[in-house]
Amino acid sequence: MPADEGVPQTPPLSEQFLSFVNSATAYINLTTLLGSSASSFQSDVANAFSNSSMLLGDGQDPTVIAGFDAIYNVSQRLLDSPLGHIEVLLSLMGKGQVVNIQVALQRPFR
């Protein structure tokens, strides 16, 4: 009896599936991203707070506005932290033929 008889065989996997190990994620904090302009950005975000919930439009439920304001305040305080505010995703697909770069805001402000 052959040694591998009865052992399930793994089907061949696609290059895209196998390339997942060639992925990287980075989170960039505000001072790394903006350098000396970070404090100016923080001030702009703080100054924009009073008008930000008005951008939701008229007729919004007061609890929606209160929730928006609460999230805005917490997000604003996090700007001063070492947490990443921009997520950068890199992945290599196929035989090194395609490099995907995706960037996402973690805490967008209006």
Sequence and secondary structure as in RCSB ss.txt:
>XXXX:A:sequence
MPADEGVPQTPPLSEQFLSFVNSATAYINLTTLLGSSASSFQSDVANAFSNSSMLLGDGQDPTVIAGFDAIYNVS
QRLLDSPLGHIEVLLSLMGKGQVVNIQVALQRPFR
>XXXX:A:secstr
  TTTTS       HHHHGGGGEEEEEE HHHHHGGGHHHHHHHHHHHHHHHGGGG TT  HHHHHHHHHHHHHH
HHHTTSSS SEEEEEEEETTTTEEEEEEEESS   
